Amino acid sequence: MTEVDPKLLSLLVCPMSKLPLRYDRQAFELVNDALGIAYPIRDGVPIMLVEEARRFPPVDRRHR
């Protein structure tokens, strides 16, 4: 796998919420914990399509 340009990562936002995304280097995904959605990165290219995203239970950061 190739790394993603850090400048590109700093510019990307979630297409659903328009909030910044967290880069999960191990899973090679861009994650929106609040919505519980993760966008895959394939061959160094973020796939920012909602229909391609993996869904998971949202993380409530207020109780941490």
DRENDODREN-819192 format. One record per atom (N, C-alpha, C): x, y, z. Coordinates in nm, 4 decimals. Example, Ala and Ser with C-alpha at 12.3 -4.5 7.8 and 13.67 -1.06 7.14 Angstrom:
2
east 1.3190, north -0.5690, up 0.7800
east 1.2300, north -0.4500, up 0.7800
east 1.3200, north -0.3300, up 0.7800
east 1.2850, north -0.2250, up 0.7080
east 1.3670, north -0.1060, up 0.7140
east 1.2900, north 0.0030, up 0.7870
//
This chain:
64
east 0.0840, north -0.1186, up 0.0000
east 0.0000, north 0.0000, up 0.0000
east 0.0881, north 0.1245, up 0.0000
east 0.0397, north 0.2261, up -0.0640
east 0.1131, north 0.3516, up -0.0649
east 0.0541, north 0.4468, up 0.0374
east 0.1380, north 0.5337, up 0.0875
east 0.0928, north 0.6336, up 0.1846
east 0.0123, north 0.7422, up 0.1141
east -0.0724, north 0.8068, up 0.1903
east -0.1529, north 0.9176, up 0.1395
east -0.0824, north 1.0477, up 0.1751
east -0.0826, north 1.1412, up 0.0823
east -0.0194, north 1.2709, up 0.1029
east -0.0831, north 1.3409, up 0.2235
east -0.0041, north 1.3769, up 0.3255
east -0.0576, north 1.4442, up 0.4440
east -0.1315, north 1.5744, up 0.4119
east -0.0872, north 1.6479, up 0.3093
east -0.1574, north 1.7705, up 0.2704
east -0.2984, north 1.7378, up 0.2215
east -0.3098, north 1.6324, up 0.1438
east -0.4415, north 1.5905, up 0.0955
east -0.5306, north 1.5532, up 0.2125
east -0.4784, north 1.4763, up 0.3064
east -0.5567, north 1.4352, up 0.4229
east -0.6062, north 1.5550, up 0.5027
east -0.5251, north 1.6588, up 0.5117
east -0.5655, north 1.7757, up 0.5891
east -0.6785, north 1.8543, up 0.5221
east -0.6989, north 1.8335, up 0.3930
east -0.8027, north 1.9055, up 0.3193
east -0.9354, north 1.8307, up 0.3115
east -0.9306, north 1.6993, up 0.3284
east -1.0511, north 1.6188, up 0.3104
east -1.1454, north 1.6296, up 0.4296
east -1.2737, north 1.6321, up 0.3994
east -1.3778, north 1.6314, up 0.5020
east -1.4806, north 1.5253, up 0.4638
east -1.5597, north 1.4862, up 0.5601
east -1.6645, north 1.3878, up 0.5374
east -1.7682, north 1.4465, up 0.4408
east -1.8021, north 1.3754, up 0.3336
east -1.9015, north 1.4271, up 0.2403
east -2.0417, north 1.4381, up 0.3012
east -2.0674, north 1.3650, up 0.4079
east -2.1995, north 1.3705, up 0.4715
east -2.2098, north 1.4862, up 0.5706
east -2.1090, north 1.5001, up 0.6580
east -2.1173, north 1.5989, up 0.7661
east -2.0321, north 1.7237, up 0.7427
east -1.9400, north 1.7161, up 0.6493
east -1.8440, north 1.8244, up 0.6208
east -1.7467, north 1.8476, up 0.7358
east -1.7346, north 1.7501, up 0.8256
east -1.6408, north 1.7581, up 0.9375
east -1.5086, north 1.6919, up 0.9000
east -1.3985, north 1.7299, up 0.9665
east -1.2690, north 1.6658, up 0.9407
east -1.2752, north 1.5161, up 0.9702
east -1.1870, north 1.4435, up 0.9052
east -1.1795, north 1.2987, up 0.9219
east -1.0505, north 1.2601, up 0.9920
east -1.0566, north 1.1487, up 1.0627
east -0.9386, north 1.0932, up 1.1307
east -0.8797, north 0.9856, up 1.0397
east -0.7484, north 0.9906, up 1.0204
east -0.6800, north 0.8908, up 0.9379
east -0.6434, north 0.7718, up 1.0246
east -0.6973, north 0.6567, up 0.9914
east -0.6636, north 0.5319, up 1.0604
east -0.5607, north 0.4595, up 0.9740
east -0.4353, north 0.4731, up 1.0120
east -0.3238, north 0.4190, up 0.9338
east -0.3283, north 0.2656, up 0.9269
east -0.3703, north 0.2000, up 1.0344
east -0.3751, north 0.0534, up 1.0360
east -0.4829, north -0.0015, up 0.9436
east -0.6005, north 0.0593, up 0.9462
east -0.7120, north 0.0124, up 0.8632
east -0.7088, north 0.0741, up 0.7237
east -0.6240, north 0.1749, up 0.7043
east -0.6130, north 0.2482, up 0.5791
east -0.7491, north 0.3049, up 0.5395
east -0.8049, north 0.3851, up 0.6327
east -0.9365, north 0.4454, up 0.6153
east -0.9355, north 0.5883, up 0.6688
east -1.0301, north 0.6663, up 0.6218
east -1.0592, north 0.7976, up 0.6781
east -1.1885, north 0.7828, up 0.7552
east -1.1858, north 0.8179, up 0.8834
east -1.2936, north 0.7838, up 0.9750
east -1.3641, north 0.9080, up 1.0289
east -1.4966, north 0.9000, up 1.0321
east -1.5802, north 0.9981, up 1.0997
east -1.6430, north 0.9227, up 1.2163
east -1.5849, north 0.9370, up 1.3355
east -1.6319, north 0.8626, up 1.4528
east -1.7729, north 0.9036, up 1.4933
east -1.8064, north 1.0315, up 1.4767
east -1.9371, north 1.0815, up 1.5195
east -2.0510, north 1.0185, up 1.4395
east -2.0308, north 0.9998, up 1.3096
east -2.1343, north 0.9386, up 1.2258
east -2.1214, north 0.7869, up 1.2171
east -2.0058, north 0.7340, up 1.2556
east -1.9833, north 0.5902, up 1.2457
east -1.9672, north 0.5456, up 1.1018
east -1.8789, north 0.6157, up 1.0297
east -1.8555, north 0.5837, up 0.8895
east -1.7067, north 0.5954, up 0.8599
east -1.6560, north 0.5038, up 0.7767
east -1.5141, north 0.5042, up 0.7410
east -1.5008, north 0.4875, up 0.5905
east -1.4264, north 0.5769, up 0.5304
east -1.4050, north 0.5764, up 0.3856
east -1.2740, north 0.5042, up 0.3552
east -1.2763, north 0.4074, up 0.2633
east -1.1541, north 0.3321, up 0.2328
east -1.0535, north 0.4148, up 0.1542
east -0.9282, north 0.3747, up 0.1651
east -0.8217, north 0.4314, up 0.0842
east -0.7658, north 0.3153, up 0.0028
east -0.7725, north 0.3273, up -0.1287
east -0.7262, north 0.2207, up -0.2182
east -0.6147, north 0.2736, up -0.3073
east -0.5027, north 0.2059, up -0.3050
east -0.3867, north 0.2464, up -0.3849
east -0.3494, north 0.3926, up -0.3605
east -0.3636, north 0.4357, up -0.2342
east -0.3270, north 0.5710, up -0.1970
east -0.4320, north 0.6760, up -0.2285
east -0.5495, north 0.6333, up -0.2791
east -0.6552, north 0.7264, up -0.3169
east -0.7749, north 0.7110, up -0.2232
east -0.8119, north 0.8164, up -0.1505
east -0.9310, north 0.8098, up -0.0651
east -1.0567, north 0.7973, up -0.1516
east -1.1409, north 0.7016, up -0.1182
east -1.2670, north 0.6800, up -0.1894
east -1.3763, north 0.7477, up -0.1060
east -1.4114, north 0.8683, up -0.1446
east -1.5012, north 0.9519, up -0.0647
east -1.6466, north 0.9392, up -0.1101
east -1.6890, north 0.8183, up -0.1388
east -1.8266, north 0.7914, up -0.1789
east -1.8996, north 0.7248, up -0.0628
east -2.0136, north 0.7790, up -0.0263
east -2.0898, north 0.7261, up 0.0870
east -2.1230, north 0.5789, up 0.0645
east -2.1573, north 0.5422, up -0.0582
east -2.1937, north 0.4025, up -0.0857
east -2.0753, north 0.3056, up -0.0754
east -1.9533, north 0.3562, up -0.0736
east -1.8335, north 0.2722, up -0.0573
east -1.7867, north 0.2649, up 0.0879
east -1.8467, north 0.3451, up 0.1743
east -1.8009, north 0.3559, up 0.3129
east -1.8456, north 0.2366, up 0.3971
east -1.7644, north 0.2077, up 0.4975
east -1.7968, north 0.1049, up 0.5972
east -1.8663, north 0.1750, up 0.7132
east -1.9733, north 0.1169, up 0.7603
east -2.0468, north 0.1762, up 0.8731
east -2.0177, north 0.0981, up 1.0008
east -2.0179, north 0.1707, up 1.1136
east -1.9959, north 0.1102, up 1.2449
east -2.0703, north 0.1950, up 1.3474
east -2.0916, north 0.1455, up 1.4673
east -2.1611, north 0.2262, up 1.5690
east -2.0821, north 0.3540, up 1.5978
east -2.1493, north 0.4704, up 1.5964
east -2.0803, north 0.5968, up 1.6252
east -2.0175, north 0.5963, up 1.7649
east -1.9089, north 0.6690, up 1.7782
east -1.8379, north 0.6810, up 1.9051
east -1.8854, north 0.8080, up 1.9737
east -1.9325, north 0.7937, up 2.0970
east -1.9742, north 0.9086, up 2.1768
east -1.8545, north 0.9534, up 2.2593
east -1.7868, north 1.0579, up 2.2159
east -1.6645, north 1.1041, up 2.2815
east -1.6914, north 1.1823, up 2.4089
east -1.8166, north 1.2170, up 2.4350
east -1.8477, north 1.2936, up 2.5574
east -1.8282, north 1.2098, up 2.6822
east -1.8366, north 1.0783, up 2.6713
east -1.8297, north 0.9897, up 2.7878
east -1.6928, north 0.9241, up 2.8022
east -1.5915, north 0.9821, up 2.7444
east -1.4564, north 0.9250, up 2.7563
east -1.3774, north 0.9958, up 2.8609
//
